[in-house]
Amino acid sequence: MSTSTPYGPPPAFDPEAAAALAVIADQLPPSILPEMVPVMRAGMGARLLSDDELSRDGRITLEDRRLSGDVSVVIGRPTGLSTPAAAIYWIHGGGMVLGTNRVGLDDPLGWALELGLVVVSVEYRLAPEHPHPAPAEDCYAGLVWTSEHADELGIDPSRLVVAGGSAGGGLAAAVALMARDRGGPGLAGQLLVAPMLDDRNESPSTHQMTGLGVWDRTSNETGWTALLGDARGGPDVSPYAAPARATDLSGLPPAFLDVGSAESFRDEDVEYARRIWLAGGSAELHVWPGGFHGFDSFAPQAVISQEAKAARLRWLRRILAE
C-alpha cells in the first residue's frame, strides 16, 4: 500500500478483455490531448458500422430526421414491428468531443430486435465548438420531440427509456434530471453505461487508472475542459453538465448503471447509484471485475462482455414489462 495515497495499485484488467487493449492502443491511447481530437474525428467514420451493417440484413429500417435547430436523429425500427412499441432514446458517447448518432448504435438495435423496440438516436453538437449547455439542451430537445411525436413514430410514450454510454451516459442522466425538473417527458427508466458524470476528476479511480486502459484522467480533463472551459472543477458547474453535481436525486426514473472496476469512472458511478438509493430511488448497479472503459465494445466476445450485455437486456426486459 502506498504511503502517499489512501488506495493501492489499479485493479488488474480482465485477461480476456485486456487482449483487445494491445490491438487498439495505437488508435486509442489512454491519454487523449486536445490537439488529438481533430485527427480522431477525421478517422472515426472508418471505424463505424455502415448503415447496411446496422440494418442487420434488412431486419432493421433506418430513417434520418432533422429536427428544428441543430438537432437530428436516426430512427431504427425492426421490420414489421407492431405499434405502439416501447422505445430507447439513445445518446452516443465520445467524451463530449467525438461521435455521431451512429456511435454505439449496434447494441440498442440489438435490443430493438430482441424486445420489439423503436430506437431514436440523437446527434448533438460537440464541445469545444459548442460548450455546455449546447450538448445537454440538444439531447433534451430530441427527447421532447420524440415524446411529442410518439404517435407518428409508433411509440408508447409511457415506455420510453433514455440510454447512453460514456459521455452519452452522462448526458442521459442529465436529460433525466432535466425532464424531472422541467415537467418534461415521463421516462420508464435510464440506462447508463459507464456514464461520465463528474467534472472534478479527483476520485481514487481516476488517479489509479492514470495512463492505463481507455479514457484516463488526462482524457477526462480534455473532455470536461472542452465542455466547461475554466469552470471545470469549480463551484458553479450545473448538474445538467455534470450530473454528479446534482444535490437532489429524488424523483428520478429507475436507473441501471454499470462500469468496469478498472476504469476512471468507477467511483463516480458507484457514488451516483448510492445517492439514488439514499434519495429513495431505484438503481441497479454492476461493477464488472477487471473491465476497462468500453471493454464490451472493444472485446465483445469476452465472457465479461457477454455478461454485461446480458445484464442490460435483462434490466430492459423487466423495466419495460412493469
Secondary structure as UniProt FT lines:
FT   HELIX           15..24
FT   TURN            25..27
FT   HELIX           34..36
FT   HELIX           37..47
FT   HELIX           51..54
FT   TURN            55..59
FT   STRAND          60..66
FT   TURN            69..70
FT   STRAND          72..78
FT   TURN            79..80
FT   STRAND          85..91
FT   TURN            95..97
FT   TURN            101..104
FT   HELIX           106..115
FT   STRAND          117..123
FT   TURN            127..129
FT   TURN            132..133
FT   HELIX           134..148
FT   HELIX           150..153
FT   STRAND          155..165
FT   HELIX           167..182
FT   STRAND          189..193
FT   TURN            199..200
FT   HELIX           204..208
FT   TURN            209..211
FT   HELIX           217..228
FT   HELIX           229..231
FT   TURN            232..233
FT   TURN            235..236
FT   TURN            239..241
FT   HELIX           243..245
FT   TURN            250..251
FT   STRAND          255..260
FT   TURN            261..262
FT   TURN            264..265
FT   HELIX           266..278
FT   TURN            279..280
FT   STRAND          283..288
FT   TURN            289..290
FT   TURN            293..294
FT   HELIX           295..298
FT   TURN            300..301
FT   HELIX           303..321
//
